Amino acid sequence: MEKLAALPEAPGVYLFKDRSGRVLYVGKAVNLRNRVRAYFHGEDATRPWLREMVAKIADVEVLTTRSEKEALILECNLIKLHRPPYNIRFKDDKAYPYLKVTLNEPFPALVITRQPKDDGARYFGPYPDGRALRETVNLLKRLFGIRTMTVVNERRKSGCPWRDTRKFLPRACLEYHLHRCTGPCVMAISPDEYRQLAQRVCEFLEGRAGEVIKQLERAMWEAAEREEFEKAAKLRDQIRALQSVTERQAVQLPVREDIDAYAFVSEMGLGCVQMLVVRGGRLLGDQHFVVRVREGQRVADILSAFIKQRYSSGVPVPQIVLLPVELDDGDVVAEWLSEKRGEPVTVRTAVSGVLRDLLELAERNAEQALREELQREEQERLSREFALRSLQMHLHLPAPPAPH
């Protein structure tokens, strides 16, 4: 291609396109000329999946940036926009829902969404397990009484003072009468108190239940000093419920940092990224994500793609991103994550100690999750085969219908 010689020696993003103009692949580089040429003349050209892609490339478009960090951000945005077939894509990544706390609204709500945006709200997830998501929503409603209804009083939206809107209030919903909502729509709670409640929900979802409990304890004693004994009793019950949940769900580790620990395993063309969530020394839970693996794809490339997809969604960034392998662009990923968190973030591996034990635990969980996924796919394959053979028999066909 004539364009190769004219490519700039600058950081930026490159887009490979086929004859129809469809984007096949989006990547970033510190030096665009050297990186793009490597696909055609370097060792990259020896990988099977890359040979297949290179054979389809008819054009290359480049966009220069001022730094590799800017190139990384642009790469993430372009992958979301074009969804190129040769970029690493995680199974059903469109469908994974998030929990959204609408802190950009006067009375924040807890909403399930599939499209995180940079809109001032807080996003948590994604949640591959729909049942776990529903359980989380029910738990938050029971513990905090955050609203999930989207109806908002029109006079409040127009700026009426809080106490002046009482005569215009709608009727309380069933969630309020079931003590699963604090009733902001009927002004059963002040705007300031409700916003504090929403902040506590975010802290709880970040794994900071201990801090939430301390805040509630202070509020309980202050209410008792003011002789607001009914409010103090409600706060006491909320504290006990939170303590019960955190003791039952969390495992204590001898670390103090917030950590997301990752592992990756693959078999028969299917891979699984496993993530363990540690907040303030507590192992709070795990998630796994499935990806189709092409021959020759490296673990470092798969994990790098996953991390960029995950943290570009607006989910909380931990202090440590713990990986089983070093990333080629680990320094720039750490710089990008540090900017998103607002304080230094480390992207690292571990060869011994507690962090190594955490990686091994993540790997064992990944192996189990992959076995279950392979079994599920085999069951689906057998079910399809049985259905097609049944059609062949009932319709007297010479061969089973071809699956689509």
C-alpha positions in Angstrom: 0.0 0.0 0.0 1.3 3.4 -1.0 0.0 5.0 2.2 2.4 3.1 4.4 5.4 5.2 3.4 3.5 8.4 4.1 2.2 7.5 7.6 3.3 10.0 10.3 5.8 9.0 13.0 3.4 10.3 15.7 1.1 8.8 18.3 -2.5 8.2 17.3 -5.1 5.7 16.1 -5.3 3.6 12.9 -8.4 2.1 11.3 -8.1 -0.8 8.8 -10.9 -0.9 6.3 -12.0 -3.4 3.6 -13.0 -2.6 0.0 -16.5 -1.6 1.1 -15.2 0.9 3.7 -16.2 -1.2 6.7 -13.8 -0.8 9.6 -12.1 -4.1 10.3 -9.9 -3.2 13.2 -9.0 -0.1 15.4 -5.7 0.1 17.2 -3.5 2.7 18.8 0.3 3.4 18.5 3.1 5.5 19.9 4.5 5.6 16.3 1.8 5.1 13.7 4.2 4.4 10.8 6.1 1.6 12.6 3.0 0.0 14.1 1.0 -0.1 10.9 4.0 -1.4 8.9 4.5 -4.2 11.4 1.1 -5.7 10.3 2.5 -6.2 6.8 6.2 -6.8 7.2 6.9 -7.6 10.9 6.3 -10.6 13.2 2.6 -9.6 13.6 2.0 -10.8 10.0 2.8 -14.4 11.2 -0.2 -14.7 13.5 -3.1 -16.7 11.9 -5.9 -14.3 12.8 -3.8 -11.3 11.6 -3.0 -13.0 8.3 -6.7 -13.4 7.7 -7.4 -9.7 8.6 -4.5 -8.3 6.5 -5.7 -10.2 3.4 -8.9 -8.1 3.7 -7.4 -4.7 4.2 -7.9 -2.3 1.3 -7.3 1.0 3.1 -6.0 2.5 6.3 -7.0 5.7 8.0 -5.0 7.3 10.8 -5.9 10.0 13.3 -2.9 11.6 15.2 -3.1 12.6 18.8 -0.8 14.6 21.2 0.0 11.6 23.4 -0.5 7.8 23.7 -3.0 8.4 26.5 -5.2 10.5 24.1 -4.8 7.7 21.5 -6.0 5.2 24.1 -9.1 7.2 24.8 -9.8 7.7 21.1 -9.3 4.0 20.4 -11.9 3.1 23.1 -14.4 5.5 21.6 -13.9 4.3 18.0 -14.2 0.7 19.0 -17.5 1.5 20.7 -18.6 3.4 17.6 -17.6 0.9 14.8 -17.6 -2.4 16.7 -14.9 -3.8 14.3 -15.0 -7.6 13.8 -11.3 -8.1 14.4 -11.1 -6.2 17.7 -11.6 -8.4 20.8 -15.2 -8.4 21.7 -16.7 -10.0 24.8 -19.7 -12.2 24.4 -23.0 -10.3 24.7 -21.1 -7.2 25.9 -23.9 -5.1 24.6 -26.4 -6.9 26.8 -24.6 -6.6 30.2 -26.7 -4.2 32.4 -25.3 -1.7 34.8 -26.7 -0.1 37.9 -27.0 3.7 37.6 -27.4 6.1 40.5 -28.6 9.4 38.9 -26.6 11.8 41.0 -27.1 14.3 38.2 -30.8 14.6 39.4 -32.1 16.5 42.5 -33.6 13.2 43.8 -31.3 10.4 42.6 -32.8 7.1 41.5 -31.5 3.6 41.2 -31.9 2.6 37.5 -30.9 -0.5 35.5 -29.3 0.6 32.2 -27.4 -1.0 29.3 -25.8 2.1 28.0 -23.4 3.9 30.4 -22.9 7.6 29.5 -20.7 10.4 30.7 -23.7 12.3 32.2 -22.7 13.0 35.8 -24.4 9.8 37.1 -22.5 7.0 38.8 -22.4 3.5 37.1 -21.7 0.2 38.7 -21.2 -3.1 37.0 -21.6 -4.6 34.4 -23.7 -7.5 35.9 -23.5 -10.6 33.7 -25.9 -12.4 36.1 -29.4 -10.9 35.9 -30.5 -12.7 39.1 -27.6 -11.2 41.0 -28.5 -7.8 39.7 -32.1 -8.1 40.8 -31.0 -9.3 44.3 -28.7 -6.2 44.5 -31.5 -3.8 43.6 -33.8 -5.4 46.2 -31.1 -5.3 48.8 -30.4 -1.6 48.2 -34.1 -0.7 48.4 -34.4 -2.6 51.6 -31.3 -1.2 53.2 -31.5 2.4 52.0 -34.9 3.1 50.6 -33.6 4.7 47.4 -36.2 5.3 44.8 -36.5 3.2 41.6 -39.6 4.9 40.2 -39.1 7.5 37.5 -42.1 9.7 38.3 -41.0 13.1 39.6 -43.3 15.9 40.8 -43.6 18.6 38.1 -43.7 21.5 40.6 -40.4 20.2 42.1 -38.9 20.1 38.7 -39.9 23.7 38.1 -38.0 24.8 41.2 -40.7 25.1 43.9 -39.3 25.2 47.5 -39.4 21.8 49.2 -42.0 22.6 51.9 -44.3 24.6 49.5 -44.8 21.5 47.3 -46.6 19.4 49.9 -50.1 20.3 48.8 -49.2 19.3 45.2 -47.8 15.9 46.0 -49.0 12.7 44.3 -50.0 9.7 46.3 -47.3 7.5 47.8 -46.5 4.4 45.9 -46.6 0.8 47.2 -42.8 0.7 47.6 -43.1 3.5 50.2 -45.8 1.7 52.2 -43.6 -1.5 52.1 -40.7 0.5 53.6 -38.6 -0.1 50.4 -38.5 3.6 49.5 -38.1 6.7 51.6 -40.7 8.6 49.6 -39.0 11.6 48.0 -42.0 12.0 45.7 -44.3 12.6 48.7 -41.6 14.6 50.5 -41.3 12.1 53.3 -37.6 12.9 53.3 -35.8 16.2 52.8 -33.7 16.8 49.7 -30.4 17.0 51.7 -31.1 13.8 53.6 -32.1 12.0 50.4 -28.9 13.1 48.6 -26.8 11.8 51.6 -28.7 8.5 51.3 -27.8 8.3 47.5 -24.2 9.0 48.3 -24.2 6.1 50.8 -25.7 3.8 48.2 -22.7 4.7 45.9 -20.2 4.0 48.7 -21.9 0.7 49.5 -21.7 -0.3 45.8 -18.0 0.7 45.8 -17.5 -1.8 48.7 -17.2 0.9 51.4 -19.8 -0.5 53.7 -17.6 0.2 56.8 -17.6 3.9 56.0 -21.4 3.9 55.4 -21.9 2.2 58.8 -19.7 4.8 60.6 -21.7 7.6 58.9 -25.0 6.0 60.0 -23.7 5.6 63.6 -22.8 9.3 63.8 -26.3 10.2 62.5 -27.9 7.8 65.0 -26.2 9.4 68.0 -26.9 12.9 66.7 -30.6 12.0 66.4 -30.6 10.5 69.9 -29.1 13.7 71.3 -31.8 15.7 69.6 -34.3 13.3 71.2 -35.5 12.1 67.7 -35.7 8.6 69.0 -37.9 7.2 66.2 -35.3 8.3 63.6 -32.4 7.0 65.8 -34.2 3.6 66.0 -34.6 3.4 62.2 -30.9 4.2 61.8 -30.0 1.5 64.4 -32.0 -1.1 62.4 -30.3 0.0 59.2 -26.9 -0.3 60.8 -27.7 -3.8 62.0 -29.0 -4.9 58.6 -25.8 -3.5 56.9 -23.6 -5.3 59.4 -25.4 -8.5 58.8 -25.1 -8.2 55.0 -21.4 -7.3 55.0 -20.5 -10.1 57.5 -22.3 -12.7 55.4 -21.1 -11.7 52.0 -17.5 -10.5 52.4 -14.2 -12.3 53.0 -11.5 -10.4 54.9 -8.0 -10.2 53.3 -4.8 -8.8 54.8 -4.7 -5.8 52.4 -6.1 -2.3 52.7 -6.2 -1.2 49.0 -9.1 -1.4 46.6 -8.2 -4.1 44.0 -9.7 -5.6 40.9 -7.9 -8.9 40.3 -8.1 -10.6 36.9 -7.4 -14.0 35.5 -7.8 -15.5 32.0 -8.1 -19.0 30.8 -9.1 -20.4 27.4 -10.0 -23.8 25.8 -11.5 -24.9 22.5 -11.6 -21.3 21.1 -13.5 -19.9 24.1 -11.9 -17.7 26.8 -13.0 -16.5 30.2 -11.9 -13.3 32.0 -12.6 -13.6 35.7 -12.6 -10.5 38.0 -12.5 -10.5 41.8 -13.5 -7.3 43.5 -11.7 -6.3 46.7 -12.6 -3.1 48.5 -10.8 -2.1 51.7 -9.5 -5.6 52.3 -12.8 -7.3 51.7 -13.4 -9.7 48.9 -16.9 -8.6 47.9 -17.6 -10.7 44.9 -16.7 -11.9 41.4 -17.8 -11.5 37.8 -16.7 -13.4 34.6 -16.9 -12.5 31.0 -16.7 -14.8 27.9 -14.8 -14.0 24.7 -14.2 -15.9 21.5 -10.4 -16.5 21.1 -8.7 -16.6 17.7 -5.6 -18.6 17.2 -2.5 -16.6 18.0 -4.2 -14.0 20.2 -2.2 -13.2 23.3 -3.5 -13.1 26.9 -2.0 -9.6 27.4 -3.9 -8.3 24.3 -7.2 -9.8 25.5 -6.8 -8.4 29.1 -5.8 -5.0 27.7 -8.9 -4.9 25.5 -11.1 -6.0 28.4 -9.7 -3.4 30.9 -10.2 -0.6 28.3 -13.8 -1.7 27.6 -14.6 -2.0 31.3 -13.2 1.2 32.7 -14.3 3.4 29.8 -17.9 2.6 30.8 -17.7 4.9 33.9 -17.5 2.1 36.5 -15.4 2.8 39.7 -11.6 2.5 39.2 -9.7 0.7 42.0 -6.3 1.6 43.4 -4.7 -1.6 42.0 -5.5 -3.4 38.8 -4.0 -6.9 39.4 -3.2 -9.0 36.3 -1.5 -12.4 35.6 0.7 -10.9 32.9 2.3 -7.5 32.1 0.5 -5.3 29.5 2.5 -3.9 26.6 0.8 -0.5 27.3 0.5 -0.9 31.1 2.1 2.5 31.8 -0.4 4.4 29.6 -3.3 2.4 30.9 -2.3 3.2 34.5 -2.0 6.9 33.6 -5.5 6.9 32.0 -7.0 5.1 35.0 -5.3 7.5 37.4 -6.9 10.4 35.6 -10.3 8.7 35.8 -10.0 7.9 39.6 -8.4 11.2 40.5 -5.4 9.6 42.3 -2.6 7.2 41.4 -3.6 3.8 40.1 -1.2 0.8 39.7 -1.5 -1.8 37.0 0.7 -4.7 38.0 1.3 -8.4 38.5 2.3 -10.4 41.6 4.7 -13.3 42.0 4.2 -14.0 45.7 2.3 -13.1 48.8 -1.4 -12.2 49.3 -1.7 -10.6 45.8 -0.4 -13.8 44.2 -2.9 -15.8 46.2 -5.6 -13.5 44.9 -4.5 -14.1 41.3 -4.6 -17.9 41.8 -8.1 -17.7 43.3 -9.2 -15.7 40.3 -7.7 -18.3 38.0 -9.5 -21.2 39.8 -12.8 -19.3 39.5 -12.1 -18.6 35.8 -11.5 -22.3 35.1 -14.7 -23.3 36.8 -16.7 -20.6 34.9 -15.2 -21.7 31.6 -16.1 -25.4 32.3 -19.7 -24.3 32.9 -19.8 -22.2 29.8 -18.4 -25.0 27.6 -20.9 -27.5 29.1 -23.7 -25.0 28.4 -22.6 -24.5 24.8 -22.4 -28.3 24.3 -25.9 -28.7 25.6 -27.1 -26.0 23.2 -25.4 -27.7 20.3 -27.0 -31.1 21.1 -30.4 -29.4 21.5 -30.0 -27.8 18.1 -28.9 -31.0 16.5 -31.8 -32.9 17.9 -34.3 -30.2 16.7 -32.8 -30.3 13.2 -33.0 -34.1 13.0 -36.6 -34.0 14.2 -37.4 -31.5 11.5 -35.7 -33.8 8.9 -37.8 -36.8 10.1 -41.2 -35.0 10.2 -40.7 -33.2 6.9 -39.1 -36.2 5.2 -36.1 -34.3 4.1 -33.0 -36.0 2.7 -30.7 -34.2 5.2 -31.2 -32.0 8.3 -31.8 -28.3 7.6 -28.7 -26.1 7.7 -28.6 -24.1 10.9 -28.4 -20.3 10.6 
